[in-house]
Amino acid sequence: MLESKTKTISLTILVASLGYFVDVYDLQLFNIVSRESIAGIGITDESLIAKYDYLLFLWQMGGMLVGGVLWGILGDLKGRKNILFGSILMYSLANLANAFVIDMTQYSLIRFVAGLGLAGELGAAVTLVSEVMTKEKRGYGTMIIVTMGAFGAVAAALISKMHFAFLGLANWQIMYIIGGVLGLLLLALRMGTFESEMFDEVKKSNVEKGNFLMLFNSQERFKKYMACIFIGLPVWYCIGVLIKFSESFSITNAVVGEPVKVGFAIMYAYIGLSVGDLFSGLLSQLLKSRKKVVYLYLTAIILITSIFLFTKNLSTELFYALCFIVGLVTGYWALFVTMASESFGTNIRATVTTTVPNFVRGAVVPVTLSFKALETSMGNIYSAFIVGVVCFTLALVSLFFLEESFSKDLDYVEADKPLELAMT
């Protein structure tokens, strides 16, 4: 009986990991092929391509923000397993449809739907794995999920460099098809997984489940929720600013050699993320602490960001090595999502674990806009530095006030209560 349960837990972790692999593949695939795909549907003006590239990104992020709330609530109402596979099905079908868009209206709508689907997988996966594993070892499960997932970006970068010839389809179309097919293949493993027993128990009770407003009607819960979000900001600051605009930074800092390509910068950064997530998970289990490891990583991020922004005349190879190190020191994504999951009761855990990473991903929009707004007056280096300082400060202060969650018993629920006003 024990052996059978162990096998089922292992399969659940495998499916969750592969699901996140395809999730990240699609997220980074869009960054890599968006301009090529826009040109592929007949838009050739460079200014229009740049405009539509950003608009499509906003449609995708809008879908992720809406989907984060939607899937989170459904995860607490209908179950973690159902949401895990429902989200995989949605973004897989969206990927397939993306390969055959013929205009910007279709493209925008499908990126929104893809964003909806992509929003649910990680939160459902981490919630499910956290609840089916023992409290002492669940960190290993989430570590495997995020480490495996980061390789999805590597796969997207490598596949984008290949040249396919199939039924007259362009490379960007085939890459979207590959993502869709990979996701659909995962659905074949659905029957081998099982639902969280904690959720099954709460489902039978009369306790309120999946109430997103519960995160705002208690000062304690609200502060804890916002702290969970702020802790993750440096990760997407590094990916959304340092790596996304790596070509621009390389020109400003006079990188010597071949021109830096953002696709390769993303690939090296995500290889670093995979290694970083692996080590942060292992270190967390060794030190029996989430907070100590995140403090360590945040300190390293501040140091590496300064080196990245203010070092001139590097070779292209060393610049890519620095992109790898940026990814390495931001590899606490698994810990950050695990901390969010461990900080709230079973009746709203999926809501929190799904919305928090998506709100952090969504925060890349105001972070990027702030960077661009400051860039016009002070240049890209100092603009990025100032935005980074804000992100790092919010993360460090939030981490200080968040309680340690390692080995915390998750079998409890959040009681609904009115907002405690500061004056009372």
N, C-alpha and C positions, 0 to 999 in steps of 0.2 A: 504493500500500500504506500509506504514511504517512498520507495523507489519510483513508483508510478507518479506520485505527486512531484518528485524532484524533476522527472523527465518533462512533466507538463509545465513546470515553472521555467525550465531551461528553454522549452519551445516558445513560451510566451515572451521571454527575453529576446530570443532570436527574431521572432516576428516583429516585436517592437523596434529592435535595432535596424532590421532591414527596412521597415517602414520609414524610419527617420533618415536612413540612407537615401531613399528615393525622395523624401521631403527636401533634404538639403540639395540633392542633385537638381531638383526643379528650381529651387530658389536661386542657386548660382547659375544654372543654365540660362535663366532669363537675363541675368546680368551679362553673360558672355555673348548670347546670340541676339539680343533684342534689336540692336542696330541692323545687323544682317537680315533679320526677319522682317523688319520694317521696310528695308530696301527690297526685300523679296516679294512684298505685296504691291510694289510699284511706286513707292515714295523714294525719290532720289535726291531731293533737295536736302543738303546737309543741315540747314537750320531747322527744317521740319522734322528730320530724323531725330535731332537732339531734343526738340520739343516733345515729340510723341514718345520718345524713349522715357522721358521723365514722367509724362502723363500716364503711361502704362504702369510704371513703377508705383505711382500713387493709387491707381486702380487696384493693383495687387495688394498693397499695404492696407487699403481701405477694406478689402475683402478679409484680410487677416485680422484686422481689429474687430470687425463685426463677427467673424467666425470664431475668434477667441472667446467672446462672450457666449455666443450661441452654442458651440460645442461644449464649453465648460458647464453651462446650465444643464444641457442634455446629458452630459456625463454623470452628473449628480442625480438626475431624474431617471435615466434609462440604463445606466451602467457604463463602466469604463470600456469593456470589450466591444460593445456595440458601437461606441463612438470611435474607437480606434479603427475599426474596419470601415465604418461609414465615411470617415475622413479620407482614408486611403482610396476608397472607391471614387469619391468625388474628385480628388486632385488627379487621379489616374485618368479618368474620363476627360477631365479638362485638358490634360497634357495631349491626349490623342486629338481632341478637337482643335487644340492650338496649332497643330501641324497643317490644318486645312483652312485657316482663316483667309479671307480675301479682302478685307478692308479693316480700317481702324475701329469701327464700331464693334465688329465681331471680336477683334483682338482685345479691346478694352473689357468687354463683357466677360470673355473667357478668362482673362487674367484676374478679374474680380472673383469669378467662381473658383479658379485655382487657388486664390488667396484664402477663400472660405475653407476649402478642403485642407490646405496646408496648415491652417491655424489649429486644427484639432489633434493631429497625430502625436506630437511630442507630449502635450499635457496629458492626454489619455494614456499614453505609454508609460510615462513616469508615475502617474497615479496608480495605475494597475500594478506595475512591478513593485512599487513601494509597499503596496498593501498585501501582496501575495508572498513577499519575502520576509524573513525574520528581521527584526529591528536592528540587529547587530550587523547584518550582511547586505541590507538593501542598497547601501551605497555602491556595492559592486555592480548591482543590476543597472542602476542609472548610469554608472560610469561606462558600462559596455554599450548602452544605447547611444549615448552622445558621442563616444569615441568612434563607433561604427558609422554613425550618421555623418560625421565630419568628412569621412572619405567619399561621401556623395559629391561634395564640391570638387574633390580631386578627380573623380571619375568624369564629371562634367567638363572640366578643363582638358583632360586628356582626350576624351571622345571628340571634343570640338576641333581638335587638331587633325582628326582623321578625315578622309574624303570618301564619301560613300557614293555609289551609283546604283540606285534602286528605283525602278519605275519612274524615272525622270524627276524624283523628289530632290529638293535641295538638302544640304547638310543640316540646316537648322530644323527642317521638318522631320528628318529622320531622328534627330536628337530628342525632339518632343515625343515622337512615337516610342522610342526606347524607354523613356521615363514612364509613359502610360502603360506599356506592356509589363515593365518590371513591377509596377504597383498592382496591376491586375493579377499577376502571378502570386503575389502575397496572399490574395484572398483565398487561394487554395489551402492555405495553412490555418484558416479560421477555426475549423472544427477541432484542432488540436489544442486550443487555448481554453482557459476557463475564467470565469468572473471572480472578482474579489469577494471573499467571504464577508469582509467588513461592510462592503456596499450592500450585499444581500441582506445582512442583518438590519442595516439602517433602512433599507427599502421596505421592510416589513413593519417598521415603526411609524408613528405619527409625527415624528420630528420633521420640521420644515427642511426641504432639500432643494439645492440649486437656486437659492434666493440670492441673486447678485447684490441686491440692496443691503443684505446683511453685512457686507464689507464696508458699508458707509454709515450704518446706524449705531456704530459703537466706535468711540475714539480709539480704543485699544486695538480693535481689529483694523480700523482704517490706517493707523500709523504703521502697523505691522505689514499691511498690504502694500503701502507705498514704499516702505523700506525694502521689501522684496523686489519691487520694480527697480528702484534706484541702484541696487547692488549690481544689477545686470547691465546698466548703461555703458560702462567702459568697454564691454565686449563689442557692442554694436557701434560704438564710437570708433573703435579700432578698425572694424570691418567696413563700416559705412563711410568713414572719412579717410583714414590712413591708407587702407588697401584700395578702396574704390577709386580714390584720386591719386593712386601711386604714380601714374604716368606724369601727372602735373608736378608732384613733389620731386620726382627724379630729375625733371628738367630744371626746376628751381635750384636744386642742390648739385647740379652739373654732374650727374652720374656719367661715368666714362664707359664707352663701349656700345653694344647694341641697344637700341631704344627699349625701355621697359614696357612690357605688355601687361595690361591689367589682368588678363586671363591667367597668366603665369603667376602674377602676384597673388591672386586669389588661391590658386592651387597650392603654392608654398605656404601661404598663411593657414589654409585649412589642414594641410599636413601637420603643421605646428599645433593647430587646435586639437587634432586627434591625439597627438603625443601629450599635449598639456592636459587634456581631459583624463587621459589614462593615468598620468602621474598624480594629478590632483585628487582623483578618486582613491588611488592607492594610499597616498599620503594622509588623506582624511581618515581612512580606516586604521592606519598605523597610529596616528595621533589621537584617534577617537574624538575628532573635532572637525566641524565644518568651518567655523569662524576663523580659526588660526590659519587654515590653508588659504582661505579667501584673502585674509590680511596679507599673507605672503605674496600672493599673486598680484594684488593691487599695488603693492610696493614695487614689484618687478615691472608692472605695466608703466608706472610713472617714469621709472628709469629708462626703459626701452623706448617709450614714446619720445622722450627728450633726445635720445641718441638718433632715432629715426628722423626727427624734424630738423635737427641742427648739425648733422654730419654731412659734409660736402665732399665731392670728388671721389665717391665710392665707385668701384667697378660695378657693372650690371650684375655680376655673379654675387658680389657682397651685398648688393641691394636686395636681391632675392633672398639671400640668407637672412637679412634683417627682417624681411616679410615673414619668413618662417619663425623667427624669434618673436615677432609681434603676435603671431598666432599661438605660439607656445605659452606665452605669459597671459594670454586671454583664455586659456583652456580651463576655466573654472565654470563653464556653462552648465555642466552636469551637476556640480555642487550647488550652483545658484538655483536651478530648477528643483533640485531635491530639497533644498532648504525651504523653498516656497511650499512644496507639497507637505513637508513635515510640520509646518507652522500653523496649520488649520485643521479643523475637525472634518470627519468623514462626510458630513452632509453638504459641505461646500468645498471639499478638497479638490475635486476635478475642476470646479469653476475657477479656483485660484491658480491651480497648476497649469491650466490652459490659457487663462487671460494674462498672467504675469509675463511669460516669455513673448507673447504676441504684442503686449503693450511696450515691451522693451524693443522688439523689432520695429514697431510703429514709431517709437521715439527717434528712430534714425531720420525721420522726416524733419522734425523741428531741429534736430542736431545738425543735419546737413544744411538746412535753410539758414541756420545761425552762422555756420561756417562760411557759406557763400555770401551772406550779407556783410560779414566782417572782412571777407577777402578783398572786396573792392577798395577798401581804405587802407588796409595794413598788410596785404599779401597773404598767400596761402599758408606760409609757415606759422606766422604769429596768430593768424586766425584760428588755425587748427590747435595751436597751443592753448589759447584762451578757452576755446570750447572744451578741450580736454580737461583743463583744470576744473571747470565747473562739473563735468561728469565724474571726475575722480573724487572731488570733494563730497558730492551727494552720496556716492557709493560708500566712502569711508565713514561718514557720519551715520548713515543708515545701518551699516554693519555693526557699529558700536552699540546701537540701541536694540538690535535684534538678538533674541535669546539663542543660545546654542541648541541645536535640534538633533545632534547625533544621538542615536539609540533612544530617541523619544518614542513612547508608546503612542501609536496612531489610532488606537481604538477608542475614539471619543467623538462627541459631536459639539457643534457650536450652538449655544442657546441664543435665541433671538432676544434682543433687548434694545430699548430706545437709546438714542445718542446721549452720552453724558456731556452736557455742556460745560465748557471750561469754567464758567462762573459759579457752577454748583460745587 
